[in-house]
């Protein structure tokens, strides 16, 4: 009898972990199939994200362009050197830069934590837009890091800006848990 009460006691946490793992696993399988479908070329999301970043930096006076590789899953982020008229590659954007993996982790948590379906869907859509915005900001900052402080690029790419993006995810998770707690308290 004690085992049965232990399962009941831990069921909410176990349920969360199972749903999170299931959504995360399915999301990653679908993402992998999506990437493989376009291989050996870059996927449309990576191309779209790179085009957006180029558009934004050009608003700030840069002479940037993006070139989709015809043989690799890379989008080259290039800058025109106005003195020579030549362009040079500043960044190589791969599928991991498109932000979809971060979105999968975010969605898995929100779905696992649960809530009113309409509110969950609205929060997921809003969160995806916020994450997309911060991912664009991350790539813009990486562009300027590569241009101005290339010796810091690896560190900023691997650690600082990746941590920054996951802190945004964590902040959204906290916001969702607080919103849901208030909603649950109002219902009680």
PECOR-V478982 format. One record per residue. PHI is phi as a letter, one per 30 degrees, with the letter a starting at -180 (999 if undefined). D_CENTER is the distance of its C-alpha to the mean C-alpha in Angstrom with 2 decimals. Layout:
PHI D_CENTER
PHI D_CENTER
//
This chain:
999 44.99
d 43.07
d 40.42
d 39.90
d 39.38
d 36.91
d 34.78
d 34.99
d 34.10
c 30.93
e 30.02
e 27.38
d 25.48
d 26.05
e 24.98
e 21.66
d 21.05
d 22.20
d 20.12
e 16.90
d 17.79
d 18.82
d 15.80
d 13.52
d 16.10
d 16.51
e 12.85
d 12.76
d 16.17
d 15.29
d 12.31
d 14.86
d 17.47
d 15.47
d 14.97
d 18.60
e 19.93
c 19.24
e 20.13
c 21.68
c 20.10
d 16.64
d 14.84
e 14.88
d 11.18
d 11.17
d 14.50
d 13.60
d 10.83
d 13.49
e 16.21
d 14.69
d 14.40
e 17.93
e 19.19
d 18.11
d 19.62
d 22.66
d 23.17
c 23.79
j 26.43
d 24.80
c 26.02
c 22.86
b 22.24
b 20.06
b 21.79
d 20.54
d 22.19
c 24.76
b 24.86
b 21.51
d 17.86
b 17.29
c 17.16
d 19.37
c 18.76
c 22.38
b 24.52
d 28.10
d 30.70
d 33.14
d 35.99
c 36.01
i 34.39
c 32.22
c 28.46
b 26.61
d 23.22
c 21.18
b 17.83
c 17.10
c 13.68
c 12.85
d 10.69
d 8.53
d 7.63
d 6.45
i 2.67
d 4.70
d 5.48
d 3.52
d 4.77
d 7.78
d 8.54
e 8.51
d 10.66
e 12.80
d 13.81
d 14.71
d 16.64
d 18.32
d 19.36
i 20.74
k 22.63
e 24.11
e 22.54
d 22.55
d 20.96
d 18.29
d 17.44
d 17.61
d 15.43
d 12.70
d 13.03
d 13.19
d 10.25
d 8.03
d 9.88
d 9.56
d 5.81
d 6.39
e 9.36
d 8.27
d 6.06
d 9.39
e 11.35
e 10.06
d 11.16
d 14.25
d 15.16
d 14.90
e 17.14
d 19.62
d 19.58
d 20.42
d 23.12
c 24.68
b 24.09
e 23.33
d 24.74
c 21.90
e 19.11
e 18.61
d 18.63
d 16.24
d 13.75
d 14.21
c 14.70
d 14.63
d 11.46
d 9.43
d 11.48
e 11.01
d 7.27
d 8.37
d 11.39
d 9.84
e 8.68
d 12.24
d 13.79
d 12.64
d 14.04
d 17.17
e 17.57
d 17.47
d 19.97
d 22.20
d 22.20
d 23.05
d 25.69
d 27.31
d 27.31
d 28.89
d 31.40
d 32.40
d 33.09
d 35.17
//
